[in-house]
Each structure stands twice: as C-alpha cells, then as structure tokens.
Amino acid sequence: MKRLGLVGLVTALLAVAMAPALAAGVSALPGVINIDNALRGSTVFRTVTFYNDTGVAAPFELDFEGEAGAWMTAVDPEDRATEISEVLDEDGTGAAVGIRIDIPESTENRAYQGVLRARLAPPDTEDGLSVGLGLKIPFTIDVTGDQIIAATLHGVSLRDTEVGVPARVHAVIENEGNTQVIPEFTLVISKDGSPISTTTTASVPSLPGEEATFEIRWDTSNAEPGAYTASLSTNFSGIDLGTEELEFTVHPAGSLDQVLAFVSLEPSGEAHAGGLAGFAATIQNPGQVDVLGTVVGELTQDGVTVSTYESQQFLVQPDAALPLPINIEIPQEGDYEFTALVRYGDTETDSLTVAFTAVAAPGVADDSSGSPLGMIAFGIAVLALLGLGGWFAIRKRNGNGATAATDPDKESVTVGPRE
C-alpha cells in the first residue's frame, strides 16, 4: 500500500508539473460536419477554422482518411482553386480552411465517412525531441442521386451613386438545394417611368448549402443626373425568386464625398530579426462612392528611419471595411515603431503607430523552460527525482525496522520483520 501511495504521489506531482504544457492546446470549429442529400457527381464546400492556443507559432499539417477521404481536398477559402496542405494560426484568433468535396458520379446512394486530420507541427529543437498536437474532424456525407433545386432571395439593395461611378445592385441568395446553380439576373433601369436599359447577367455560381451576395452593375458613364428606378428579377434554374424595385439617384460627377477612415493597425504575430513583421490594417469607407487608396508607412528605430512602405492601390466600396495585410522586412533585433496612414485623392487620413520588438528567429536562441516541451522535460525530471527519493526512503525504512536476509540458494533478497 505504501508503494502504491508513492506511485500515486509521483503521478499527481507529475500532472501538476506538466499542467502548464497541457493547459493550452488546439481546437477546431465545427468539430463535426454532416452533409445531407449530397448529389453524386457534384462538388460541395465546407469551411473549418483551426485555433492554436499553445503559444507556439506552428502550422497545422492537413490530410484526410476514411472512405470519403479520397474525395476531400484542403483549399484556400478565398481562392478555392488553390490547394493547400497546411494552415497557420499565428495569434490564436483562428485560421480558416476550405474543404472541397468532389463526389464521384459513380457513387452509390448511402452515407460515407471521412476524416480531416490536423496535426500541429512540433517546433524544431536542438536535441531533436519534439511533441506534436493533433485533432480529427469527422465528416458524414449522405449521397443521393436526387437533384434538389431550392433557393431563397433574402434581399436586394442599391445605393445612390454619381455619374461615372457604376450603380451596384446587390442580391443575397441562399442555395438550399444540393445542386450548383448559376442565377440569372435581369436588371431594368427606368427614368420617368420609361425603361432606358435592360441587362441580363448569369456568370457566378451559387453553391449548395451556401449564402452569397451577387452584384449586378449598371454603367452610369452616359447617365444624366436625376432619379431612377431599378427593377431586378431573379431566375434560379427555372425557379422565379421574384422581382424587386428600388429607387435611387444619380448625382453629378464629383458631388458625392470620397471618404476613407484608417480604422486600425495591429501587429499580427511575432516579429523576427532577418524576417518580416506583419500588421493587420483595416480601412473603412463611410461614404457613398467607391474610393481608391494607398497605405504609406515608415519603420523607425530609435527615431531613425529604417525603411519606408507603400502598398498597391486598393478600392473600398461604400459601407465596406477592407482588411489589408502589411509585411515589412526587419533587419535586426530591437525595438521599432511602424507609422502608417492612408492616402486617397488629395487627402490623407490621420496616422496610426504601432510599437513592437523584433526577436531572434526561431532556432537561433532556444530557451525551452517555458515551452510545452520544456514542461514535459521538467515533469520527467520530477518523476526521476521522486523515484530516487522513494528508493532512498525504502532503504532507510529497511535499516530502521527490517532486515534483509540473503538466501544462499537464490539470487534474490527477502525482506522480512526482524526476529
């Protein structure tokens, strides 16, 4: 019983020692994905967001297994034609991955299982020891040969514009079926009750199980200033989703204010000497027309300019916020400031400044005392020390209240009470 108590104590202390390493981990949302009425021969997309709360910036390595694993491919969620094999969540806020599922035409009607595996690549260490964390996300895909076409038009919107700036009609459609459909939009523009322009557009697909916003434009380059009516009819593969009418105004060219707001500038991830410092900028357009802008900035150290930055020109639509990644080369370790502003037309926004510290690149300096690997090594050391202490305690007990008698016919030691 005493030996069992010692083992229990060792286990408890080891758990306490390793708790900081295991307190942070990895997760994903959603954790389970079920797809009903998936049409064989079709392509289905889903999105999974991975979270790395370990404090160590390492990518998730992705692969698939299971019967349906061969149908599944990881893709960039913003560019679904680009395949990826890993994804990086630098700051614990999550990184999204698109999952493309290509269901073969010859698939039988039944449920299929697949698994998305994500393994957090372990950090490189000088001793070659590393520990990786991982998780599995199960997919259940119920395949059918029955084509289902259904959709809902959730709304249509249109803002005032000015001559030379396109009038943009936005339609929000949810594809509630299992079939990819290219909606057909017919936009009729009227002035003083008489149609002056009719445009039919059918180019962007609506994907099964997804809600998307479609934009239909009318060129105002030759329009006269004044009041207009836009009538938008939507046909979803033979299903009439209805007709919406909206009133809008075309103002004289240059009469609407062009405004951009530099909302935020924040560091994204750790800055490394000899590498890049990343920043996430947000630019907002609170005005009524499209605005072209450029971010310009300056990197300084101890008040001395190290380098300058200028982004490519970007467009921000009315009532929209544009997230803009910024990366700047960092020559050496130390404290820096990055100051930036947005230029548009003949105007500049107020500047924003971020102070940060660049550290040595991973692998250059290795201090594992605070890392999960260091905690595990510490736990093993605790286990070894406690085991050694337990051995000395037993030896001491034998010396005080027990004798060790050697049986000459055996190579073992028998411990028993003193006579």
Secondary structure as UniProt FT lines:
FT   HELIX           2..23
FT   STRAND          26..29
FT   STRAND          33..39
FT   TURN            40..41
FT   STRAND          43..52
FT   STRAND          60..65
FT   TURN            67..68
FT   HELIX           69..71
FT   STRAND          72..75
FT   TURN            80..81
FT   STRAND          86..87
FT   STRAND          95..102
FT   TURN            105..106
FT   STRAND          111..120
FT   TURN            126..127
FT   STRAND          133..144
FT   STRAND          151..158
FT   STRAND          161..162
FT   TURN            163..164
FT   STRAND          167..175
FT   STRAND          184..191
FT   TURN            192..193
FT   STRAND          194..201
FT   TURN            208..209
FT   STRAND          211..218
FT   TURN            221..222
FT   STRAND          226..236
FT   TURN            237..238
FT   STRAND          239..251
FT   TURN            253..254
FT   STRAND          261..267
FT   STRAND          271..272
FT   TURN            273..274
FT   STRAND          276..285
FT   STRAND          291..301
FT   TURN            302..303
FT   STRAND          304..310
FT   STRAND          314..316
FT   TURN            318..319
FT   STRAND          320..329
FT   STRAND          334..344
FT   TURN            345..346
FT   STRAND          347..348
FT   STRAND          352..359
FT   TURN            363..364
FT   HELIX           368..370
FT   HELIX           372..401
FT   STRAND          402..406
FT   TURN            408..409
FT   STRAND          413..417
//
